[in-house]
């Protein structure tokens, strides 16, 4: 065993053992879409006395954290997002109305002297406070509807040290809120109640009004036992007002939490029921097991023993990826699960690249002379060595897409970027370390080496044999392929122009609610019921008759209750399983960020490929990328499928896949052209494509197994995601050959030149001299 093989084997075993330990001793952190709960995004805004900046938002986070802790929510998350936003995640809270009320209220608590009753009719409940009275007075209705003239306040809720809900069962007073004041505020409170005590009992001016957000929550009389000028000391004040237990606790929570430094508005609110989350986990797990099993069977069928060893490496990939997610504390979301499963296909790609190169070293390239004198060990080593640059280049492009998802995405899209990035890194380790170590060990066996039908790379394979026999000239009229690609793109653009893009609620703003009913309801009945309830503009879709989606504008909680009531009349008991609310400003921002992400993705890919390859190859790859993006959006436009945040994650993944395929082709073109710098690009490109087709077919089949399982078994949440990737991979496989290569041929025809070969790549793929007869064959010990 060589030293390099030993090092790889020891490293693989060590990483697997550490991953197994992490898996057995640590628990995953599930996102709200998997365990159920509510996600609220609050937007801070400027007030008359404070500016919504990083510092004030950080103080807001602390106040909100105190309020949430008092709510008793298990493992809540409160973090600042950007300069002036706060992200709140509340696991297991599926009715966000009360939580949103507590979080969003600014809790501007003030204490006022009562100057008497105001004349005139009381204002409506929703009417703004009347400031038309005497200078400095505020006119507000008390808890009984009587309009009070309130004097200026010099005591606010910021002076409250503590507030607690208490129940007085002995005197029958019921629930009340007891207050403790700080030093300066305590003196102000004593002075305020002492002045009120100078008026006779029963006089309105003996009252003190406690105002919360311009609403009188209590205006009690100062006790007759309090003498004029004496006032009430701190610690003996109680707010009463026929509170229920819940009302008293919420009021104490608001007062104790203090006033928010700046006002906040709810710009996004997402709610997922626990049942939907459990179904998503179950569906994703089934898809992962079936898809991975089919992929393992396929690669074992194609590459026999070495394919079986690669399947073991895939199992190691799954273990290491999961352990990395758990150890890093990554929140595992539904798109993240999809990214985790999807990266299995990418791990297969690296193994397929290495095995196909090993086949070439052992049996000869299609259309070329068969090689003799190569041992199985040396051919395997050469295959992994020659595939390394293609593996690295293709995976780096996908890492760039994952990085953009993390940097520019939010919520589930950001989680998908994290899991995809981890999956790509681990897939490279799985292929280049674990699979390499296993195949090196197997190649040492004489039995494996002597029977080509067992090892899997000793025979050329059916696709390779067919190509060798037929040797089709794919680019004899390469411009025809460009015409076909342009025509398909035109059809896609026509779909966007005629049918439009069905932007999801993330990009347009509004509210999306999903309900489960006990009786089937067809879409026309649901629309009629909602129209009768006053929601004629609501967009209604159904799935299976008992799953109803309703999309409306930015409606309040009363409107949501009315929608649920209307549906329950037709469908029986109706349960809300999902509720997404996106403010219009946030929708505009997300749409803008999506376009920026796409633009940056294209630019970064172009720059990277230009550095690694020729400009003509880079432009050709990006042209194929744009071709794939346009067609994918056009297909979704024709189908009327939603283009939302999950679609954006799929689109950026398709970008990575598209460039991945083009990189593999152009990497082979670069290698072959470097051997004959004066040769024409056309025959070199044709040979390179024929040599990479087996890899493309086998990798595509592995990915299709995974995606088909996600589409069929992954549930509604993953169906559109899997559909987008299925379309993208099929179109990307086509474009990497029949769009990218013809574009490169056309550009090189105008600007002839020899390829620039990066350092460390010149002469790659060249074989060593064949040993003469009688000389010992190379046993691979030096590889």
Secondary structure, 3 states (H helix, E strand, C coil): CCHHHHHHHHHHHHHHHHHHHHHHHCCCEECHHHHCEEEEEEEECCCCCCCCCHHHHHHHHHHHHHHHHHHCCCCCEEEEECCCEEEEEEECCCCHHHHHHHHHCCCCEEEEEEEEECCCCCCCCCCCCECCCCCCCEEEECCCCCEEEECCCCEEHHHEEEEEEEEECCCCCEEEEEEEECHHHHHHHHHHHHHHCCCCCCCHHHEEEEEECCCEEEEEECCCCCCCCCCCCCCCEEEEEEECHHHHHHHHHHHHHCCCCCCEEEEEEEEECHHHHHHHHHHHHHHHHHHHHHHHHHHHHHHHHHHHHHHHHHHHHHHHHHHHHHHCCCEECHHHHHHHHHHHHHHHHHHHHHHHHHHHHHHCCCCCCCCCCCCHHHHHHHHHHHHHHHHHHHHHHHHHHHHHHHHHCCCHHHHHHHHHHHHHHHHHHHHHHHHHHHHHHHHCCHHHHHCHHHHCCCCCCHHHHHHHHHCCCCCCCHHHHHHHHHHHHHHHHHHHHHHCCCECHHHHCEEEEEEEECCCCCHHHHHHHHHHCCCCCCEEEEECCCEEEEEECCCCHHHHHHHHHHHHHHHCCEEEEEEEEECHHHHHHHHHHHHHHHHHHHHHHHHHHHHHCCHHHHHHHHHHHHHHHHHHHHHHHHHCCCECHHHHHHHHHHHHHHHHHHHHHHHHHHHHHHHCCCCCHHHHHHHHHHHHHHHHHHHHHHHHHHHHHHHHHCCHHHHHHHHHHHHHHHHHHHHHHHCHHHHHHHHHHHCCCCCCCCCCCCCCCCCCCCCCCCCCCCCCCCC
